[in-house]
């Protein structure tokens, strides 16, 4: 399914979970092991009823999911996730039974079931549906992101074939809100609580997942998601295609006055004119970024016109116009100005004769256009 900005969730394959430190990385690993349908879960000889988004087991299983050896650190992560409202968990001190529930569970689409029919998906099979608003909870509170948090933040804001972002038809694109198609390292650093150089090093390290394309001037950059499951083979665009699309968007904008910096103006133009540009492509993503995509006329430097609309009856038309103009002059000009009227009349006759002669040559097959 197309992952448009209007949808409140985005797909994440269970085989592509983020690595490294971070609350959202731990949350993704916990969500990947939660039940995807109602049933019974078997753990260490116990049978526990579960429903979608719930995991039931023990401390050993929790440490295995999080990839940790310390029991106290694993419980500390659960406390932090519960504090931020991502999960709710319960630990029975008597039976040592632990159960956690994913609060932001997407019921509409939670991945495919595993082949053996259990309620838990096998490791690395199927995909999760992540709510786009998960990282916003941390960003609004000024939380300093870790590496896995930033990775999840980019993934949760990926769009694919969204009509309001022409670049999302080339490859899955990271976009923050309606005016966030073009990003800057400064804005990402402010969101994550990082310096600009740290943001740059992050993209250098995770270039296998997120490709960074710098835009001309101070317009910012585009970020493409290389690992997003689109169902079809997608190749990343080259810089020539991106610059050509930006040029087409500027042509569509014309002389429209858009306030703000160059980066803000480009984001607004992408939002306003992407749908028009996609319609010019016929809605086919393969036509985007190709030559002859939009029929755009060049700049008109000189105009050539014919004074007579009907060259066959050129003389009659010119004489009729001439008599009308002269009658107006006769009715409005009196006194000393009458002398100049005769001179203007002679010049008018002379000029009309030349124009009629040129029109006659054009009808005879000899083009003679005069630039104005």
C-alpha positions as CSV (number, residue, x, y, z in Angstrom):
1,X,0.0,0.0,0.0
2,X,1.1,3.5,-0.7
3,X,2.4,5.2,2.4
4,X,0.9,8.7,2.1
5,X,1.3,11.5,4.6
6,X,-2.5,11.3,5.3
7,X,-2.1,7.8,6.8
8,X,-1.3,7.8,10.5
9,X,1.0,4.8,10.3
10,X,4.0,3.6,8.3
11,X,5.4,0.0,7.7
12,X,8.6,-1.3,9.3
13,X,9.8,-4.8,8.5
14,X,10.7,-6.9,11.5
15,X,13.9,-7.8,9.7
16,X,14.9,-4.1,9.6
17,X,14.8,-3.0,13.2
18,X,17.1,-0.1,14.3
19,X,20.3,-1.0,16.1
20,X,22.1,1.0,18.8
21,X,20.9,2.8,21.9
22,X,17.6,4.6,22.2
23,X,14.2,4.3,23.7
24,X,12.5,4.0,20.3
25,X,14.8,1.2,19.3
26,X,13.9,-0.8,22.4
27,X,10.2,0.0,21.8
28,X,10.5,-1.4,18.2
29,X,12.1,-4.6,19.5
30,X,9.3,-5.1,22.1
31,X,6.6,-4.3,19.5
32,X,8.2,-6.8,17.0
33,X,7.7,-9.6,19.6
34,X,4.2,-8.7,20.7
35,X,1.3,-10.9,19.6
36,X,-0.4,-10.0,16.3
37,X,-3.6,-11.8,17.0
38,X,-5.6,-13.1,19.9
39,X,-4.7,-16.6,21.2
40,X,-2.6,-18.4,23.7
41,X,1.2,-18.0,24.2
42,X,3.4,-20.8,25.6
43,X,6.4,-19.8,27.7
44,X,8.5,-22.1,30.0
45,X,5.7,-24.6,30.3
46,X,3.0,-21.9,31.1
47,X,0.1,-21.1,28.9
48,X,-0.9,-17.4,28.9
49,X,-3.8,-15.8,27.0
50,X,-2.8,-12.8,24.9
51,X,-4.4,-10.3,22.6
52,X,-2.9,-8.2,19.8
53,X,-0.1,-5.9,21.1
54,X,0.6,-8.0,24.2
55,X,3.6,-10.1,25.2
56,X,3.5,-12.5,28.2
57,X,6.6,-14.3,29.6
58,X,9.4,-13.8,32.1
59,X,12.5,-11.7,32.7
60,X,14.7,-14.1,30.7
61,X,12.6,-13.6,27.7
62,X,12.6,-9.8,28.1
63,X,16.4,-9.7,28.3
64,X,16.5,-11.9,25.1
65,X,14.2,-9.5,23.3
66,X,16.2,-6.4,24.3
67,X,19.5,-8.1,23.8
68,X,20.7,-7.4,27.3
69,X,22.2,-9.5,30.1
70,X,21.5,-7.2,33.0
71,X,18.0,-7.7,34.6
72,X,18.0,-4.4,36.3
73,X,18.8,-2.5,33.1
74,X,16.0,-4.3,31.2
75,X,13.5,-3.3,33.9
76,X,14.8,0.2,33.8
77,X,14.1,0.5,30.1
78,X,10.5,-0.7,30.7
79,X,10.1,1.9,33.4
80,X,11.3,4.6,31.0
81,X,9.0,3.4,28.2
82,X,6.1,3.3,30.6
83,X,6.9,6.8,31.8
84,X,6.7,8.2,28.3
85,X,3.5,6.3,27.6
86,X,4.8,3.8,25.1
87,X,4.0,0.6,27.0
88,X,2.3,-0.6,30.1
89,X,3.8,-3.6,31.9
90,X,3.1,-5.7,35.0
91,X,5.6,-8.0,36.9
92,X,4.3,-10.5,39.4
93,X,6.9,-10.8,42.2
94,X,5.6,-14.3,43.2
95,X,5.4,-16.1,39.9
96,X,7.9,-13.8,38.1
97,X,5.5,-13.5,35.2
98,X,6.0,-10.4,33.2
99,X,3.5,-9.0,30.7
100,X,3.7,-5.8,28.7
101,X,1.2,-4.1,26.3
102,X,2.1,-1.8,23.4
103,X,-0.2,1.2,23.8
104,X,0.3,2.6,20.3
105,X,-0.7,-0.6,18.6
106,X,-2.2,-0.3,15.1
107,X,-5.1,-2.7,14.8
108,X,-5.8,-2.1,11.2
109,X,-2.6,-3.6,9.9
110,X,0.0,-5.4,12.1
111,X,1.9,-7.6,9.7
112,X,1.3,-11.1,8.4
113,X,1.0,-14.1,10.7
114,X,3.8,-16.7,10.9
115,X,3.5,-20.0,9.1
116,X,3.1,-22.3,12.1
117,X,0.0,-20.5,13.4
118,X,1.2,-19.2,16.7
119,X,0.1,-15.8,18.0
120,X,3.7,-14.5,18.0
121,X,5.4,-13.7,14.6
122,X,8.7,-15.4,14.0
123,X,11.8,-13.3,14.3
124,X,12.4,-11.2,11.2
125,X,9.1,-12.1,9.5
126,X,6.4,-9.7,8.4
127,X,6.3,-6.1,9.4
128,X,5.0,-3.6,12.0
129,X,2.8,-0.6,11.5
130,X,4.3,2.4,13.4
131,X,2.2,5.4,14.3
132,X,3.9,8.5,12.8
133,X,3.4,10.4,16.0
134,X,5.7,8.2,18.1
135,X,8.9,10.3,17.9
136,X,7.0,13.5,18.2
137,X,6.3,12.7,21.9
138,X,10.0,12.9,22.6
139,X,10.7,15.9,20.4
140,X,8.0,18.1,22.0
141,X,9.5,17.5,25.4
142,X,13.0,18.4,24.4
143,X,14.4,14.8,24.8
144,X,17.9,14.3,23.4
145,X,17.6,11.6,20.8
146,X,19.9,8.6,20.7
147,X,21.0,6.9,17.5
148,X,18.1,4.5,17.3
149,X,15.7,7.3,18.1
150,X,16.8,9.4,15.2
151,X,16.7,6.3,12.9
152,X,13.1,5.7,13.9
153,X,12.2,9.3,13.6
154,X,13.3,9.3,9.9
155,X,11.5,6.1,9.3
156,X,8.2,7.2,10.8
157,X,8.2,10.3,8.6
158,X,8.7,8.4,5.3
159,X,6.1,8.9,2.5
160,X,5.7,7.0,-0.7
161,X,3.9,8.3,-3.8
162,X,2.2,11.2,-1.9
163,X,0.7,13.6,-4.5
164,X,1.8,16.6,-2.4
165,X,5.5,15.6,-2.7
166,X,6.7,15.0,-6.3
167,X,10.0,13.5,-5.1
168,X,8.1,10.7,-3.3
169,X,7.3,9.3,-6.7
170,X,11.0,8.7,-7.4
171,X,11.7,6.9,-4.1
172,X,10.4,6.8,-0.5
173,X,11.1,10.3,0.9
174,X,11.4,11.6,4.5
175,X,9.0,14.5,5.0
176,X,8.0,16.4,8.2
177,X,4.5,17.8,7.9
178,X,3.1,19.5,4.8
179,X,6.0,22.0,4.4
180,X,8.8,19.6,5.2
181,X,9.8,17.9,2.0
182,X,13.1,19.7,1.9
183,X,15.1,19.4,5.1
184,X,18.1,21.0,6.6
185,X,20.7,19.6,9.0
186,X,20.0,22.5,11.3
187,X,16.3,21.7,11.8
188,X,17.1,18.0,12.3
189,X,19.7,18.9,14.8
190,X,17.2,21.1,16.7
191,X,14.7,18.4,16.7
192,X,17.1,15.7,17.9
193,X,19.1,17.9,20.3
194,X,22.3,17.4,18.2
195,X,24.9,19.6,16.6
196,X,25.0,19.9,12.9
197,X,28.2,17.9,12.6
198,X,26.7,15.0,14.5
199,X,23.7,15.0,12.2
200,X,26.1,14.8,9.2
201,X,28.0,11.9,10.8
202,X,24.7,10.1,11.4
203,X,23.8,10.1,7.7
204,X,27.3,9.1,6.8
205,X,27.1,6.1,9.1
206,X,23.5,5.1,8.1
207,X,23.9,5.7,4.4
208,X,22.7,2.2,3.7
209,X,19.2,3.2,5.0
210,X,18.9,6.9,4.4
211,X,20.5,8.7,1.4
212,X,21.1,12.5,1.7
213,X,20.9,14.7,-1.4
214,X,22.0,18.2,-1.1
215,X,19.9,20.8,-3.0
216,X,21.2,23.8,-4.8
217,X,21.9,27.1,-3.0
218,X,20.4,27.2,0.5
219,X,17.3,25.1,-0.2
220,X,18.4,22.3,2.1
221,X,18.5,18.6,1.3
222,X,16.3,15.6,0.4
223,X,16.4,12.3,2.4
224,X,15.4,9.1,0.7
225,X,14.6,5.9,2.5
226,X,16.5,3.1,0.8
227,X,15.0,0.2,2.8
228,X,11.3,1.1,2.8
229,X,9.2,-1.8,1.5
230,X,7.4,-0.5,-1.6
231,X,6.6,-3.9,-3.2
232,X,8.5,-2.9,-6.3
233,X,12.1,-2.3,-7.2
234,X,12.9,1.4,-6.7
235,X,16.2,3.0,-7.8
236,X,17.3,6.2,-6.2
237,X,17.2,9.3,-8.5
238,X,20.4,11.1,-9.6
239,X,21.1,14.7,-9.0
240,X,20.2,15.7,-12.6
241,X,16.6,14.4,-12.2
242,X,16.2,16.3,-8.9
243,X,17.5,19.6,-10.3
244,X,15.3,19.1,-13.4
245,X,12.2,18.7,-11.3
246,X,13.0,21.7,-9.2
247,X,13.4,23.7,-12.4
248,X,9.9,22.6,-13.5
249,X,8.4,23.5,-10.2
250,X,9.9,27.0,-10.4
251,X,8.4,27.4,-13.9
252,X,5.0,26.4,-12.7
253,X,5.4,28.9,-9.8
254,X,6.2,31.7,-12.3
255,X,6.2,35.1,-10.7
256,X,4.2,34.1,-7.6
257,X,5.3,36.0,-4.6
258,X,6.2,33.6,-1.8
259,X,7.5,34.9,1.5
260,X,10.2,33.4,3.6
261,X,13.7,32.1,3.0
262,X,14.7,30.1,-0.1
263,X,14.3,26.9,1.9
264,X,10.7,27.8,3.0
265,X,9.8,29.0,-0.5
266,X,10.9,25.7,-2.1
267,X,8.9,23.7,0.4
268,X,5.8,25.7,-0.3
269,X,6.3,25.3,-4.1
270,X,6.7,21.5,-3.7
271,X,3.4,21.4,-1.7
272,X,1.5,23.6,-4.1
273,X,2.6,22.4,-7.5
274,X,3.5,18.7,-7.0
275,X,0.0,17.6,-7.7
276,X,0.0,19.6,-11.0
277,X,3.3,18.2,-12.0
278,X,2.2,14.6,-11.3
279,X,-0.9,15.1,-13.4
280,X,1.3,16.4,-16.3
281,X,3.2,13.1,-16.0
282,X,-0.1,11.2,-16.4
283,X,0.2,9.9,-12.8
284,X,3.0,7.5,-13.9
285,X,6.0,7.6,-11.6
286,X,8.2,6.2,-14.5
287,X,7.7,9.5,-16.4
288,X,8.9,11.7,-13.6
289,X,12.5,12.9,-14.0
290,X,12.6,12.0,-17.7
291,X,13.1,14.3,-20.7
292,X,10.0,16.0,-22.3
293,X,8.0,15.5,-19.1
294,X,6.3,18.9,-19.3
295,X,5.6,20.9,-22.4
296,X,7.1,24.2,-21.2
297,X,7.4,27.0,-23.8
298,X,10.6,29.1,-24.0
299,X,10.9,32.8,-23.4
300,X,9.3,34.9,-26.1
301,X,11.9,37.5,-27.1
302,X,10.2,39.1,-30.2
303,X,6.7,39.2,-31.5
304,X,5.7,39.3,-35.2
305,X,2.2,40.5,-36.2
306,X,0.3,41.4,-39.3
307,X,-1.6,44.7,-39.2
308,X,-4.3,43.3,-41.6
309,X,-6.3,40.3,-40.4
310,X,-7.5,39.6,-44.0
311,X,-4.8,39.9,-46.6
312,X,-7.1,39.1,-49.5
313,X,-9.2,42.2,-48.8
314,X,-6.3,44.2,-47.4
315,X,-6.9,47.4,-49.4
316,X,-10.6,47.7,-48.6
317,X,-9.9,47.1,-44.9
318,X,-7.1,49.6,-44.7
319,X,-9.1,52.2,-46.5
320,X,-12.1,51.7,-44.2
321,X,-10.0,52.1,-41.1
322,X,-8.2,55.1,-42.6
323,X,-11.5,56.9,-43.4
324,X,-12.8,56.2,-39.9
325,X,-9.7,57.6,-38.2
326,X,-9.7,60.7,-40.5
327,X,-13.4,61.4,-39.8
328,X,-12.6,61.4,-36.1
329,X,-9.8,63.9,-36.6
330,X,-12.0,66.2,-38.7
331,X,-14.7,66.2,-36.0
332,X,-12.3,66.9,-33.1
333,X,-9.5,69.1,-34.6
334,X,-10.2,72.8,-35.3
335,X,-8.4,76.0,-35.7
336,X,-4.5,76.2,-36.0
337,X,-4.2,72.4,-35.5
338,X,-6.0,71.8,-38.9
339,X,-2.7,72.3,-40.8
340,X,-1.1,69.4,-39.0
341,X,-4.1,67.3,-39.9
342,X,-3.3,67.4,-43.6
343,X,0.3,66.4,-43.0
344,X,-0.9,63.5,-40.8
345,X,-3.3,62.5,-43.5
346,X,-0.6,62.3,-46.1
347,X,1.7,60.3,-43.8
348,X,-1.2,57.9,-43.1
349,X,-1.9,57.4,-46.8
350,X,1.8,56.7,-47.5
351,X,2.2,54.3,-44.5
352,X,-1.0,52.4,-45.5
353,X,0.3,52.0,-49.0
354,X,3.5,50.4,-47.8
355,X,1.6,48.0,-45.5
356,X,-0.7,47.0,-48.3
357,X,2.2,46.3,-50.5
358,X,3.8,44.1,-47.9
359,X,0.6,42.2,-47.4
360,X,0.4,41.6,-51.1
361,X,3.9,40.1,-51.1
362,X,2.9,37.7,-48.2
363,X,-0.1,36.4,-50.1
364,X,2.1,35.8,-53.1
365,X,4.3,33.5,-51.0
366,X,7.1,35.9,-50.1
367,X,7.1,36.2,-46.3
368,X,8.3,39.6,-45.0
369,X,7.7,40.0,-41.3
370,X,8.8,43.1,-39.5
371,X,9.6,42.8,-35.7
372,X,7.9,45.2,-33.4
